[in-house]
Structure formats: structure tokens, C-alpha cells
């Protein structure tokens, strides 16, 4: 028989950290090798969520996709991803941005812990986080339910490591993998409670 706490946790929305990485562990959206298959995967993934959390830097990088709404590409998968990223509500955590122009984006008005705890209690689809800094903050708060790490077959040589400034050991359980024809692989991990 499940306890009330187990039932509450089971019925809560999941917070999923979804990010692209290189083989040498760097998070760099420009170093990966996105292709039609990867764009399609992320388009479908965004359709399974109700919100995505960004820090200022990643939010500003993702604004690139707004240009595809006005000037579509010849590549359908890129246009589809642009529509999906435009449609999903974005919550931006920033100490320097006062407003955002993207109609589906808002600036967070509370700290990340309060915001995420409230979002997880609401009914609806999953919540994504796509910024390295936010992933680390949320990992330290034990609020991430799943990590979806898309590893691209590239060695960047330098950049921003995802698991920077992590001092505590965390063990993960591999729950699923997805291999793309271009050589990228998504590893789905859940943190294990020791």
C-alpha cells in the first residue's frame, strides 16, 4: 500500500532536464550535429510538456527560433521545431532581464525552488528545464525527476561542462535510450535515492 507521500510524488508532474552535450561533456548548442531526426524528436518532446525553464543565456540563444516563424526554412523539421518552441510557455530566470518580447515567455517572479514546487503540484503535462545553470541548481535541490542527455558524436575540446560545481555524488538509473541515425544518443536517467 502506498503512503500519502508516495501517492503525491507519483501524481506530481515530472521535471525533466533535457539538454544537448558533446562526447567530452560540454553543453554547447552550437557544437552538436542536429539533423532532421533530432529536430523531430525535440518537436515531439516539447508537445509533451506544459512549460520549459530557461536561464537568460539559453533563453536568448533560443530566440533564434523566432526568426523561422516569420521566415521559414526550406527544412520542414526546423520549421516544426520553431513552432513547437514558440508554442510552449517559457519561464525565464534572470537577474538582468526585466522583460521578454517572446509572447510565450515570462520572467519568473519568484525563486526557482518556489516556482518549480508550485508547477509540479499543478495538474498537466511535464515541465522541462533546458539551461545548464538551472539544471545544476535544480539538481542540488533534488527537484529533477529525469535527465534526458542527448550526446552528440563530437568532441568540443572546451566549453561549459554540465556537471560543474557538483560536490555530492549522485547515482542514476538508466531507464531508456534512443539512438539516432546520425550517431547521437539520448540517455534517459532517473536519480536514484541512496
C-alpha angles and dihedrals in degrees: 000000000000122000121234089254092053091049091049092049091046093051094046121103114257123245107217123193106211117180143150119239140177124238089260092056103258124140106222121146089199096052097059126090104235114187136172093280094052093046089051091050093053092044089056092043093053088052088061094058140072099205144006124211120218138176118225097265097050092042090055091048091051091053084079087081093062089073090065090061092061097031109028120207124237086244110087095201091058092049091048091051090049090054092047094049090046092052100049115085112248124207112199123203111203140145092200107040114083097181142004128220098207105103093219094050132085134181112245111249096196135043119282097254094054092044095050095044090052093047092049091053093054121088118249142071128329126291122231131207118199107172123093095221093049091046090056093047092049092044090055088051091050091235100125114098098184139013119211105191115186105202113200120205092247134107107213097186093215143014139099113335112218099221096047117147095015109142101170125076114244125188120206135201116221106228103169144356132203122194121202124210090240091062101261118127131198115216115200111205134177120201111246119223108230 
